[in-house]
Amino acid sequence: MKRIIEQSLLSWKASPRRKPLLIRGARQVGKTYSIEQFGCEYFDHLVKIDLERNRQWHRVFEGNLAAQHIRAELEVLVNQTIATGRSLLFLDEIQSCPRAIMALRYFYEELPDLHVVAAGSLLEFAITDIPFPVGRIQFLDMHPIIFAEYLWAVGQERLAEIVLGVPAPVPETVHDLLMAELKKYCFIGGMPEAVSTYVETGSIQQASNVHGELCETYRQDFSKYARRADPDCLDAVFRGVARDLGHHVKYSRLTDACAHTTVKRAVNLLSKASIITKVPAASPSGLPLGSSASERKYKAFLVDVGIWQHLSGMRIDTAYAEEDLMDIYRGAMAEQYVGQEMMVSQGSDLYYWARETRGSSAEVDYLAVMDGSIFGIEVKSGPAGRLRSLHSLLQTYQNCAGGLVFSAGPYSELPEQRLTFLPLYFVFAATRSV
């Protein structure tokens, strides 16, 4: 499958300041496939070292971590030459061998011209007991397939061009076609296995079955956190976040079967594993938004809209009959989709705005930064007059450049109110930070 991350990989390959690249992300989002495709297309040799499947190879990293020594041993093990400038050395599932993570430092210092990529999940758990090579590696986060990539996968290249282009009015027939494809995507989800299943079978139900299998895979991973958290509590929080999506997280609402501290630990672990994403409240008074982010007040959403759909327990046949995405699960499906697209467009850091004063409260779904300017982001189906929170944000913070309102409706602008209304399929293009 064609993925947008390819452009980031090409930039890394050509950079004169290149360092070993560590690609992070939840399980099953397509890290291995994308790196293999990149290696086969842009290098003479792809040398893949799967450290989870071949645990006996961990011995290469047990002793001397000199890069030349490691390269020589790996060449013997795989019977391949690892040549500077011609080979891509790919250390897959690197979280299973923490000393291999340490070795990345020495590849940078001793073999800086060798292209080295590593990929893994649950990395934060692997590096707790080792010195991390800070400043010696680069990071790249990978997420599920976004809507434009889904369009590529189903052969709708022209539609993909539109949603990746500059947002503008489109003909009504094209708008309707894009909204129909977007609804399919929200039920198929962005996990590569689910998209592949849909492409092969044409069945949304078959794709939905994959979501259940992936959720079970994540639950099996919970046992790996057992010494840090209660697996039953992790599972309850997993389902609780899906059920309560779009709301300020309250531990008692996620599950009442565990103590407050146990639920908090579970939320933090699932966040570290990239299974859920925490979206803190922040002030749009200035940049960076992270400097004002709250540690206590945050929302959360799931890694993928398909995973969310499965955990929410919705009936596909009933929900799919709804014409407007905003009507599905009280708008939660659309908010999950927007957050998921913005995780890629905004570079993995998301925030929202909330103000609570006596007798009055206001909340804007997300904040975005484009070209150094802050925008309020709302996911709505109503007219401008109902956007009280967004109007309040723009009136309170005159430094904000404007508000973007995503809905099932067509493109339109209200320049006097600093508002732009965009169809949901333009989320990625409209909020792309660079």
N, C-alpha and C positions, 0 to 999 in steps of 0.2 A: 504494500500500500504506500502511496505517496504521502509523505508527512512534511509539515512545515519545518520541523526541526532540522531537515536536511540543509537549509540555508545557514543555520547556526553552525552546523558541523563543517560546512565548506569554509565559513569564515574562520573557524578555529584552525582548520588545516592550513590555510594560507597565512595565518598571522605570524609575524616575525617574533612576537612575544609569547608564542605558544607554550603552554605547560601541559602535563598530563591532564586529561579531561575525565572528570567523574560525573556520570549521568545518573541522577537520582529520580525516584518516582515509585509509586505504589506498584505492587505486583500486577503483571498482566496488562500493562499499558502500552507495550510494544517496544521496550528499550532494546532488547536483543535483536529483534527483526530489523529495526531501523539502522542499527550499527552494522549489522551484517550486510545489508543492502548498500550502505555507504562504503564499507570496506571493499566490497566486490566491484563497485562501480568506479571508485576513484583511486584505488591502489592496485599495484601489481599482485600483491599477496595480502590476504586476510589471515591472520594467525589468531585463532580463537582459543582461549584457555578457559574452560568452564570449571570454575573452582568449587562448585557445589556438586557437580556430577563426578568429578575426578578428585576426590578429597586426598588421594595419595600424593597429588601434586603439591599439596600444602608444604611438603617437606622442602621444596625448592626455596621457600621463604623462611624456613626455621632458623637457618644459620646466618651466613654472610649475606647481607642485603645489598652488596655492590651490584650496580645495574648490569655491568658486563658479565658478571658471574651468573646472574639470574637469566639473562638473555641466552647465554651459552647453554645452560641446562634446559631451558624451555625448547631451544632449537632441537636438542636431542630427543626430548620427550615427544614432540609433535612431528619430528622429521621434516621440518621446514626451516628455511632461512628467514631470519628476521632482519631485514635490511633497512638501514637508515634511508629515509626518503622514498622507499618503495613499498614498505610493509606497514600495515596497521596492526599493532599488537592490541588485542582486545581481551581484557581480563573480565570475564562475565561472572555474575553472582559473587562479586568481590567481598560482600559482607560475610561470607562464610569463612574467609581467611583474613582476619584483621591485620596480620603482618604483611599481607600483600598491599593493603592500604598504606602501611608505613613505607613500603618499598617505592611507592610512587614518587616520594621525595627524591630518592636517589636516581630514578630515571630522569627527573628534571635536572638534577645537578650534574650527573655524569654522562647522560645520553640525551641532551636537550633537543637534538635534531630527530630523534626517533618519535614517531607518532604513536602515542599510547592512550587508549581509551579504556575506562573501566565503567562497569554498570552494576547497580545493585539496589535492592530494596532493604528496608529496615536498617539502613546504615547507621542511624543514630544509636542503635543498640549494639552494633559491632564495635564502635569506636570509644565506648565508655571507659575501657581499661587500657587504651593504648595512646601514645603520643601522636596527635594528629598532625600531618604535614601542612600546617597553616602557611599560606603564601607560596606553597610549592605546587599547587594544583588549581585547576579551574573547575567550576561547577556548572552544570546545565540541568535544569529540571524538566522532566517529561511528564506529560499528562495524557489523558485519553484523547481519542480522535475528536477534533472539533467539527462543527457543521460543514465547513468548507472541505475538510479532508474526507468527510463522509460523502459529499457530492462527487469528489474525485473517485472514490471507491465504487460508487454506483454508476459511473460513466457519465455524469452530468457536468462535464468540464466547463461548458458555457455558463451554467448557473454558478459554478464555483468562481468563475471570473467576476461575475456580478457582485457576489457577497464579499469578495476580497478587494473590490475596487472602492473608489471614493463613494460614500453613501450619497444617493441622489434618488429622485423619483424614478420609478420603473413602470412600464405599462401594466395595466390591471391584470391582464392574463398572466404575465410573468410573475407578478406579485402573488397571485393565487397559487401558481405552481410552486413557488418557493415556500410559501406557507404550508402547503400540503407536504412537501418534502421535509420541512422542519418538524412537522408533527410526527412523521414517520421516524425521523432521527431521534426525537425525544423518547420514543418507545423502544427503539432499537438500542439506543445508548451509544457511547463512544468507546467501549472496550473492544479492541481489535477482533477478538474471537467472536463477539456478538455481531459485529459488522460483517465479518467474513461469512458467518452462518447465514445472515440475511442475503448477502450477495449470491451465495450458493443455492439457497432454497427459496428465496423470495417470501419467506414466512416470518412475520413479526413475532408470532408465537414461538417459533423455534429460537429466534434470537433472545426472546425473553427467558427461555429455559436456560440459556447460558448464564444469565444474571444469577439465577439460583445456584448454579455450580460455582460461580466465582465467589459468591457470598460464603459458600461453604469452605472454599479455599482460604478466604480471609479468616474464617472462624478457626480453621486448623492452625493458622499462624498465631492465634491468640495463645495457644499453649506455649509458644516460645517466650511470651511475656509473663508466664505464670509466676516467676519469682519476683516480678515487679508489680503485678496486679492480678486480681481475681478474674479468671477467664469468663465466668458467668456474668460478672459485672461489665466486662468489656463487651460481651454480646448484647447485654441489655442497653448499654449506652449506644452501641452501633445502631440498634433499632430505634432507640429514643431520639437520636439526632434526626433520623429520617422522618419520624412522626412529627417532630417539632420544628422542622426546617423553616427558616425565615424569622424565627423569634429569638429574642435575647435568651441565651442559655441559662437555665436555672437547673441546678443539679437535681433538685427534688422532682422536677418535671421529667427528667430523662429516665429516672428509675427511683422508686421509693423502697427498693429492696436492699439498698446498700448505703453505707455511711457516706456522709458528705465527702470526707477525705478520699475514700475509695473511688467514688464517682469522678472526682477531680483528677485523680491519678489515671483513671481509665481514659478520660477525655484527652489528657496530655499525651498518653501513649499512642492512641489512635491518630492523633495529629502528627506525632513524630513519624508514624508509619505511612503518612500521606493517605490514609483511608478516609479521614475527615479533614476539613479545612476550617480553621478558626478565622473569623473575620472580626477583628476588634473595632470598637467604636473609636473614632479619632476626630480631632478638630481640623476643619479645613482652613484654619487661620493662616497656615503657611506650610512650607515644605522643609524637610520630608514629612509626610503624613505619619510615618512610624514614630516620630519623636513625641507625638501626643497620643499614641495608641494606648488604650486601656488594657490592663492585664486582667481585669475582673469583668468587664462588660464586653461581651462578644456574641456574635451569632456563629452558626456552623452549618456547613453543608457537606454532602457526600462526595467521594471521588468522582462519581459518574452518575448521570441522570438515570441510566438503566438500572444501576445498583440501587439508587434511591427508590425507583419505581417498585422494585421487587420487595424492598424492606418496608415500604409504606403499606403493602398489602392490598393495593388497589386492583380491581378487576380490569384487565386490559380491554375486554369487549365493551364494558360500560364507559370507561374513561375515553377510549378512542372515538366513541360516538360524539363526544363534545367537539363543537366546531372551533371554539376559541381556546387556545392554550391557557389563557388566563382563567378559564373556568375549571380547569383540571386541578383537583386537590386544593381548591381555594387559592389558586395562583402559585402554589409552591413549585410545580413542575417548571414553570417559566422562570422563577427566581433561581432554581437550581441550575437550569440551562445557562442563564446569564452569568452566574457566578463561575460556572465551569469554563465558559468562553473567556471571561476576563482573567482567569488564572493564567491563561496563555498570553492574552493581549497585554496584560499589565505586569507580567514577569513574576507571578506567584505571590505577590503581596497585595492583599485586598483589605479594604477598610470600609466602614459605613459611618454615618453620622446620626447621633441621637442626642436629643435635648429633653431633659425632664425637669420641669419646674412645677411648683405647686399649682394645680388646676390646669396645667397645659403640658403637653408632650408633643414631640415631633421626631420623625425618623425618616431618613433617606436611605434607600436600599444599599447603595454602594457609593464610594467615591472613586474617581479615576483621575490620573494625571497624564495629560498629553501635551507634549511640547512645553513642559514646564508650567502648565496651567491646570488648575483644579476644576473638575466638573462634578456636579451631583448627578447620580444615575438612579432613575426610578423605573420600575417594571410595573406598568399600569395599563388599564383598559379604558379609563375614564378621560373626560376632557380636561383641559388645562385648569379650569376652575376648581377641580377636585384635588389638585396637587398642592395642598396647603403646606406640607412639610418641605417640599422642594422650593416653593416660593419663600418660605421662612428662611431656609438656608441661604438663598441668593440675596435676600434682603439684609440678613445679619452679616454675611461675609461678602462684602463687595469685591474682594479679591478673586472670588470664584468667577471663572470665565463664562459659565452658563450651566444649563441643565439638559441632560439627554433623557428622553422618555421613550422606553421601548415597549412596543405593544404589537398587536396583530394588525394594526391599521397602517395606512400608507405613510410615506415620507411627507413631512410638512414642517414649516418653521414659523415661530412667533418671535421675531427679533426684538420687539418691544418688551417682551417678557424674558428675553434671553433663553428661550426654550427651543429645542429641536425635537420633533417627534420622528422616531425611526422604527421601521419594522424590525422584529426580533432577529431576523436573519442578518442584520448589519452589526450585531454586537461586537464581533471581533474587529472588523474594519474600523468601526467608529471609536473604539476605545484602545486601539493599539498605541502603545506608549512610544514606539520608535518606528 
